[in-house]
């Protein structure tokens, strides 16, 4: 059931800077629609796998892409229900620097492990064998996409597990976590509205950091040692698309948070537009060009553009909100 805190519709264009950030509006316009879409598209993905589990199925791959788009657009919201039972990692175990995902899947398939025969117990397997990145291997990686009865069932199990996790996240948001954000108190999860805004600012900064350092930084590597094979979801040709999706969603959140400062709002919107414009002209869907000095420069410039946005958010937006982003899960110990 859809829950609307305000009589508002989702706004895709940047907001006009006329009021202080509204937590109910951010929930209604930015957070809930993304998790509802994730739940809906993941359910459709599971149904597509039931109808045709062949890894080369156009309908299945299309449903996979649509649901994965929805996750990327919500993936910066790494607090509350996404963190329960490591749900975010269950949907998206990446980066995987040790190749745990293909190893875990290969073992399941070789052993025809019964745990892969149904979603009910699949949450007990290695987290590397769950979620969208595991499904990419099953649908696009030649050694792991060989059709068989077990492979078919495993695809159905993984998609059902994705759907269950996505539904649990959205249900928890609707059932309880909206109220957690709207009811700060001295003994509550958030003690003040400022702490709620700090959480949202942290989501924005973490999303930008992940996009620059992982989605762009991993394939870039160093000038002497570029790493094009480390690009996110290169097998399905989605690497650059994920950067576009992430920046578009983060721009929406930034617009909501900067609503009280028209100058800053315009500055951030210009910086996001600049980065997205550079991506639009790249014509390199998996960042394969990072190994060529001339093409590499274009990806480096995009990374620098994202870095400029990060700097503006860190030095100006936090000051405007009266909060600091604080530490996030990417900062390490």
Secondary structure, 3 states (H helix, E strand, C coil): CCCCCCCCCCCCCCCCCCCCCCHHHHHHHHHHHHHHHHHHHHHHHHHHHHHCCCCCCHHHHHHHHHHHHHHHHHCCCCCHHHCHHHHHHHHCCCCCCCCHHHHHHHHHHHHCCHHHHCCCCHHHCCHHHCHHHHHHHHHHCHHHCCCCHHHHHHHHHHHHHHHHHHHHHHHHHHHHHHHHHHCCCCCCCCCCHHHHHHHHHHHHHHHHHHHHHHHHHHHHCCCCCCCHHHCCCCCCCCHHHHHHHHHHHHHHHHHHHCCCCHHHHHHHHHHHHHHHHHHHCCCCCCCHHHHCHHHHHHHHHHHHHHHHHHHHHHHHHHHHHCCCCCCCCCCCC
